[in-house]
Amino acid sequence: MFINKNLPQTVEEAVNHLLADMSLNNEIHLATMKEDDLTDIHFSLGNYIRNSSGLWTGNDALMESCRIVSGNQNLHVDDASMVIITELWKKVKSSNILNNEDSYGRKT
C-alpha cells in the first residue's frame, strides 16, 4: 500500500498538524470547552480531520495509532477523529494559553 508521508501517521502528529493551522481564537475557544462539549465540534472538525488526514482513504498507520490511544481495536473512522479531537483538546488545555503568561512565564 502507498503511504503518503505528508499525512500524519500518529495521533500526536495529527494534533500537531491541527495546532499549526489553528488560529489563536479557535485555540482559545477549544481551551475553554468542557470535554462533554467536544461532540459539538465533532461534525465540523471531525469531518475536516477525516478528510485531511486520510482516515477515509486508508491511512492505516493513523487508524492504528487511534486504536492504541483509545484502547479500542474495533474503532470506526468517525470515532478515530474524536480520539484526535480529544487529544487536541487535552494539549490545548495543558498549554499556558489561558494563564495570561507570556512565553517567559511572566504575567501579562
Secondary structure, DSSP 8 states (H G I E B T S, - for coil): ----TTS--SHHHHHHHHHHH--HHHHHHHHTS-GGGGHHHHHHHHHHHHHHTTTTTT-HHHHHHHHHHHT-TT--HHHHHHHHHHHHHHHHHHSSTTTTB-TTS-B-
